[in-house]
Amino acid sequence: MAKSTLSDPKIPLGSTVLVTGANGLIASHVVDQLLAAGYNVRGTVRNPSKCTWMGPLFASRHPSRQLEIVQVSDFGAPGAWDDAVKGVSGIAAVAGAAGLTLQDIDEALETELPWNVALLEAAKNEPSVKSFVFTSSGWASWTPDPTKKVKLTEWTYNDYALRVVRSDVSAEEKGILPYMAFKSLLEQRIWDWINKEKPSFSFNTILPDTVIGECLDPKNQGMPSTSGMVKWVYDGINLEILAQIPPQWHSDNRDARLLYVAALTVPGVDRERLFGFSDRYSWPRVAQILKELYPEHDVPALEMNGWDQTDVPNKRAEELLRILGQDGWTKLEDSVKACAESFMKM
């Protein structure tokens, strides 16, 4: 695991960082990397009784650091974040509520934007907070389409998804575009708040794409989020769902966790959108890699459906990974291998 070697981080070593949704796939990795880098962590979860595995896991991995688990079950409750932010030097906002099946983007925004703003306001009112990172999505920038050559910039947003969602096409034709449009609008509203309120803390957003890689505790976490889809391929299930997901980019958990630490701690990183895009992928290629790793297993051969041609602005994020000691992005083959080794432990 790469460790921060900064002599003058934005937030002092030994201070406490708040991580929301700390039991999730990405967030648990962020917790792990922060502890490894020399920070203490306060993690919010909805139900602590379902997260008792976290204390022993991280105590065994980082015995000299402290992990505090606090319950925030209703993100939208008045003052929900006030106690959670007290005394923290940084905040990694990873928790989200919307799912891929949402259809009403306005309703989703009415639900999720206020509690994200409430967290930002709580951070603004807490003098100890020096750095804040918000989790967006690669889909907030574009709709993957392997037939098109597209060049994204740091400030590209997914206007296409919004146009389709606001049109008269059927829900079936819209597919998961409402989720993409929602993520795009939510991030833009968050930036609107930042530009209006001008908080003193540094602020950055991280945009991961399909997350593939190691799960820290598969026996207790299972294989959450899109890492679980790698197991679908291995098991030969839900292939009709995977066939609807076009080739695009993936984010390795290990890259993502280090990028959060970089955004929180590296001096000069402020008001940036950081694309956590590790490598291109497709589910047919994932199937090929699994077959190479486990030739004795009957991994289904999936029909090739193209390859992503998008030019993405991930050089800045890669630069930050290198600053913290990692030699660039993790390749798809290594991500799939780490993911498979995790679900073999279940």
C-alpha positions in Angstrom: 0.0 0.0 0.0 1.3 3.4 -0.9 1.8 5.8 2.0 1.9 9.6 2.0 5.4 11.0 2.3 4.4 14.6 2.3 6.3 16.9 4.7 3.6 19.6 4.7 0.2 18.0 4.0 -2.9 20.3 4.0 -4.2 18.5 7.0 -1.9 17.6 9.9 -0.8 14.0 10.3 -2.5 12.4 13.4 -5.7 14.5 12.9 -9.1 13.0 12.3 -10.8 12.7 8.9 -14.5 12.1 8.5 -15.5 9.5 5.9 -19.2 9.1 5.1 -20.7 5.7 4.3 -17.5 4.2 5.7 -18.6 0.6 5.3 -19.1 0.8 1.5 -16.7 -0.5 -1.2 -14.9 2.7 -2.0 -15.3 4.3 1.4 -13.8 1.3 3.3 -10.7 1.6 1.0 -10.5 5.4 1.8 -10.6 4.6 5.5 -7.9 2.0 5.0 -5.6 4.4 3.1 -6.1 7.3 5.5 -5.2 5.1 8.5 -2.1 3.9 6.6 -1.1 7.5 5.8 -1.1 8.4 9.5 -4.6 9.8 10.1 -7.4 8.8 12.4 -10.8 8.3 10.9 -14.4 8.9 12.0 -16.7 6.9 9.8 -20.4 7.3 9.5 -22.7 4.3 8.9 -26.4 4.0 8.9 -26.5 0.9 11.1 -23.5 0.2 13.4 -24.8 -3.2 14.3 -24.2 -4.3 10.8 -20.7 -2.9 10.7 -19.1 -4.6 13.8 -16.5 -6.2 11.4 -14.9 -2.8 10.8 -13.3 -2.3 14.2 -11.4 -5.6 14.3 -10.4 -5.4 10.6 -8.8 -2.0 10.7 -7.3 -2.5 14.2 -5.5 -5.5 12.8 -4.3 -3.6 9.7 -3.4 -0.3 11.5 -2.9 -1.0 15.2 -1.5 2.5 15.9 -4.4 4.4 14.4 -7.9 5.0 15.7 -11.2 4.3 13.9 -14.4 5.7 15.4 -17.7 4.6 14.0 -20.7 6.9 14.4 -24.3 6.5 13.3 -26.0 8.8 10.9 -29.1 6.9 9.9 -31.1 9.9 8.5 -28.9 12.1 6.3 -31.7 14.6 6.0 -32.5 15.1 9.7 -31.9 18.6 11.0 -28.3 18.8 12.4 -27.5 15.3 11.2 -23.9 16.1 10.5 -23.1 18.6 13.3 -21.6 16.1 15.7 -19.9 14.1 13.0 -17.8 17.0 11.7 -16.7 18.3 15.1 -13.0 18.5 15.4 -12.2 16.8 12.0 -9.6 18.2 9.7 -10.9 16.7 6.5 -14.1 15.2 5.1 -14.4 12.5 2.4 -18.1 12.6 1.4 -18.5 9.1 -0.2 -22.1 8.1 0.8 -24.9 8.4 -1.7 -28.5 7.4 -1.7 -29.6 7.2 -5.4 -29.6 3.9 -7.2 -29.2 3.1 -10.9 -32.9 2.5 -11.3 -34.1 6.0 -10.4 -36.4 7.6 -13.0 -37.4 11.0 -11.4 -34.2 13.1 -11.3 -36.0 16.1 -9.8 -37.3 14.0 -6.9 -33.8 12.5 -6.4 -32.2 16.0 -6.3 -34.8 17.2 -3.9 -33.8 14.3 -1.6 -30.1 14.2 -2.0 -29.0 17.8 -2.6 -30.2 19.2 0.7 -28.3 16.8 2.9 -25.1 17.2 0.9 -25.5 21.0 1.3 -26.1 20.4 5.0 -22.8 18.5 5.3 -21.0 21.3 3.4 -22.6 23.9 5.7 -21.6 21.9 8.8 -18.1 21.8 7.4 -18.0 25.5 6.7 -19.1 26.2 10.3 -16.5 23.9 11.8 -13.1 25.8 12.0 -11.1 22.6 12.1 -12.1 21.5 8.6 -9.4 22.3 6.1 -10.2 20.0 3.2 -13.3 18.4 1.7 -13.7 15.8 -1.1 -17.0 15.1 -2.7 -17.7 11.8 -4.6 -19.3 12.3 -8.0 -19.3 9.8 -10.9 -17.6 9.5 -14.3 -21.1 9.3 -15.7 -21.6 12.9 -14.5 -19.3 13.8 -17.5 -20.4 11.6 -20.3 -22.5 8.7 -21.6 -20.1 5.9 -22.7 -20.5 5.0 -26.4 -17.7 2.9 -28.0 -18.7 4.0 -31.5 -17.8 7.6 -30.8 -14.5 9.3 -30.3 -15.1 11.9 -27.6 -12.7 14.2 -25.8 -13.6 15.1 -22.3 -12.3 18.1 -20.4 -12.0 18.6 -16.7 -15.3 20.5 -16.7 -17.3 18.4 -19.2 -20.8 17.5 -18.0 -23.2 14.9 -19.3 -25.6 17.2 -21.1 -26.6 14.4 -23.4 -28.1 12.4 -20.6 -30.1 15.4 -19.4 -31.5 16.1 -22.9 -32.7 12.5 -23.3 -34.2 12.4 -19.8 -36.1 15.7 -20.4 -37.4 14.4 -23.8 -40.5 12.3 -24.5 -38.8 9.0 -25.1 -39.9 6.0 -23.1 -38.5 4.9 -19.7 -37.1 1.8 -21.5 -35.3 4.0 -24.0 -33.9 6.2 -21.2 -32.4 3.2 -19.4 -30.0 4.4 -16.8 -29.6 7.8 -18.3 -31.7 9.3 -15.5 -29.0 8.2 -13.0 -26.3 9.7 -15.2 -28.2 13.0 -15.5 -28.9 13.1 -11.8 -25.2 12.6 -10.9 -24.3 15.4 -13.4 -26.9 17.8 -12.0 -26.0 17.0 -8.4 -22.3 17.7 -8.9 -23.1 21.0 -10.7 -25.3 22.1 -7.8 -22.6 21.3 -5.3 -20.1 23.4 -7.3 -22.7 26.2 -7.5 -22.7 26.1 -3.7 -18.9 26.2 -3.5 -18.7 29.1 -5.9 -21.3 31.1 -4.1 -20.3 30.4 -0.5 -16.6 30.3 -1.0 -15.7 28.2 2.0 -12.2 28.5 3.4 -11.5 24.8 3.1 -10.0 23.3 -0.1 -12.7 21.5 -2.2 -12.3 18.8 -4.9 -14.6 16.3 -6.5 -13.5 12.8 -7.5 -15.2 11.0 -10.5 -14.8 7.2 -10.4 -16.1 5.0 -13.1 -17.0 1.3 -12.9 -15.2 0.2 -9.7 -13.3 -3.1 -10.0 -10.7 -4.4 -7.6 -10.0 -5.8 -4.1 -12.6 -6.0 -1.4 -11.1 -5.6 2.0 -13.5 -8.0 3.9 -15.5 -10.1 1.4 -16.8 -12.4 4.1 -18.6 -9.4 5.8 -19.0 -7.0 2.9 -19.8 -9.5 0.2 -18.8 -8.1 -3.2 -20.6 -4.8 -3.2 -21.2 -2.3 -6.0 -19.8 -3.0 -9.5 -17.0 -5.3 -8.2 -19.8 -7.8 -7.7 -20.4 -7.8 -11.4 -17.1 -9.4 -11.9 -18.4 -12.3 -9.9 -21.5 -12.4 -12.1 -19.2 -13.0 -15.1 -17.3 -15.8 -13.2 -20.7 -17.4 -12.2 -22.3 -16.9 -15.6 -25.3 -15.0 -14.1 -27.0 -11.7 -15.0 -25.2 -11.7 -18.3 -28.2 -9.9 -20.0 -27.6 -7.0 -17.6 -23.9 -6.8 -18.4 -24.6 -6.9 -22.1 -26.4 -3.5 -21.7 -23.3 -1.9 -20.2 -21.1 -0.5 -23.0 -17.3 -0.5 -22.9 -15.9 2.4 -20.9 -13.3 3.1 -18.2 -12.9 1.4 -14.8 -11.6 2.6 -11.5 -9.4 0.3 -9.3 -10.2 0.6 -5.6 -6.5 1.0 -4.8 -6.2 3.9 -7.2 -9.3 5.5 -5.9 -8.4 5.4 -2.2 -5.0 7.0 -2.8 -6.6 9.7 -5.0 -8.9 10.6 -2.1 -5.9 11.0 0.2 -4.2 13.1 -2.4 -7.2 15.4 -2.8 -7.4 15.8 0.9 -3.7 16.3 1.7 -1.6 17.4 -1.2 -0.9 21.2 -1.0 -2.3 23.2 -4.0 -5.0 20.7 -4.9 -8.1 22.8 -4.7 -11.3 23.4 -6.7 -10.4 20.5 -9.1 -12.4 17.7 -10.7 -10.2 14.6 -10.5 -11.0 11.8 -12.9 -10.2 8.4 -11.2 -10.1 6.5 -14.5 -7.6 3.7 -14.2 -8.0 1.8 -17.5 -10.5 0.9 -20.2 -12.6 -2.2 -19.8 -15.5 -4.2 -21.3 -17.3 -7.1 -19.7 -16.2 -9.4 -22.6 -12.6 -8.5 -21.8 -13.2 -9.1 -18.1 -14.5 -12.6 -19.1 -11.3 -13.2 -21.1 -9.1 -12.2 -18.1 -11.1 -14.5 -15.7 -10.7 -17.4 -18.2 -6.9 -16.8 -18.3 -6.8 -16.7 -14.5 -9.0 -19.8 -14.0 -8.7 -21.9 -17.2 -10.3 -24.9 -15.4 -13.5 -22.9 -14.6 -16.3 -22.6 -17.1 -16.2 -18.8 -17.6 -18.7 -17.8 -20.3 -17.3 -16.2 -23.5 -19.1 -12.9 -24.0 -19.6 -11.4 -27.4 -17.2 -8.5 -28.0 -19.0 -5.2 -28.1 -16.3 -2.7 -29.1 -13.8 -0.7 -27.1 -13.9 2.7 -25.6 -12.4 5.5 -27.6 -12.9 8.4 -25.1 -10.0 10.8 -24.5 -10.3 11.4 -20.7 -8.6 14.0 -18.5 -7.0 11.6 -16.0 -3.4 12.9 -16.2 -3.8 15.2 -13.2 -5.1 12.4 -11.0 -2.3 10.2 -12.1 0.2 12.9 -11.2 -1.2 12.9 -7.7 -0.9 9.2 -7.4 2.7 9.5 -8.3 3.3 12.2 -5.7 2.0 9.8 -3.0 4.4 7.0 -4.2 2.3 4.9 -6.7 3.7 4.2 -10.1 0.6 5.3 -12.2 -2.7 3.7 -12.8 -3.6 0.0 -12.1 -4.2 -2.1 -15.2 -7.5 -3.8 -15.8 -5.8 -7.3 -15.6 -4.5 -6.5 -12.1 -7.9 -5.1 -11.0 -9.8 -8.2 -12.2 -7.3 -10.5 -10.5 -7.6 -8.6 -7.2 -11.3 -8.7 -7.4 -11.4 -12.4 -8.2 -9.0 -13.2 -5.3 -11.4 -11.4 -3.0 -14.6 -13.2 -4.0 -12.7 -16.5 -3.8 -12.5 -15.8 0.0 -16.2 -15.6 0.4 
